[in-house]
Amino acid sequence: MTSFSRHSLSSASRGPRATAPRGHADYCDPALGNLLDYHGLNRFEALWHVAAQDVDAPNRERGGISTVSLLTLEDEQGQTHRLYLKRQTNHLGRSLSRPLGEPTFSREWRAIRHYHALGIPSVDAGWYGERRTGKEWRAILITFDLDGRDDLDHWHARWPALDDTRRTQVITASARLVRQIHQAGMMHGCLFPKHLFLSRPQPAADGTSAMQEQMDAVIIDLEKTRRFVLRRHECQRDLYVLWRRLKAWQAAEWREFLAVYLDCPAQSDEVSRWLNEVEARAQRKRR
């Protein structure tokens, strides 16, 4: 089984930076469109009703419902592709610019395009559309499978079994991605370990593990991302979300993370200040 990703698209295809819809128009990556056409699915209603395997419990917040399903399709050559089909009804986010709300997938779609324009490694989206009928506001977003990657939760669960080299690779890849997001003036807003996907090191030619191979990371779930208002405060909010969940990491490993994130020595005063501020935030949350 293989995954349908931007790396498997034809050279004529367009990524998330391409002209995309606002309002009720649809966007479809041309190569993905060919695959969906082959199955008669390149229409909003067809995708809305197609059966797919749920990968998480439905999100019933915001007065609506939002689901994520795995859609597995075979192309004309018999190659299997994995897509994440995200569907929602009246699952709206509100802001000063859109006080009456909009589908959160619309926000995520724009954020994916924005991250790609900034050069921040993030999930690829290949299809977006929305429809309003009466009081129902539906939206569909399709993202590509992150083939060859495991999320940070996966690595964290294995932490006691990892050697120092692999731990450093995981920490470095994660810190570089978070630094890139924050340097671009963006707050992720939901920086759980399950939203950072790290490349899976491939075995060396002799069959041994490629321990020296550098890992890289990609971010997903961008519906809550936004520009900074209070930069340092919001950077710390993102970091605290990670800190609270990566319980296996010791202080020395957090210093290693912050050293990469801040681009300064692990024992520097700047790293100490940031570590103390994140720990102080944790103390306040416990009260």
Secondary structure by P-SEA (a helix, b strand, c coil): ccccccccccccccccccccccccbbbbcaaaaaaaaaaccccaaaaacbbbbbcccccccccbbbbbbbbbbbccccbbbbbbbbbbcccccccccccccccaaaaaaaaaaaaaaaccbbbbbccccccccccbbbbbbbbbbbcccccaaaaaaacccccaaaaaaaaaaaaaaaaaaaaacccccccccccbbbbcccccccccccccbbbbbcccccccccccccaaaaaaaaaaaaaaccccccaaaaaaaaaaaaccccccaaaaaaaaaaaaaaaaaac
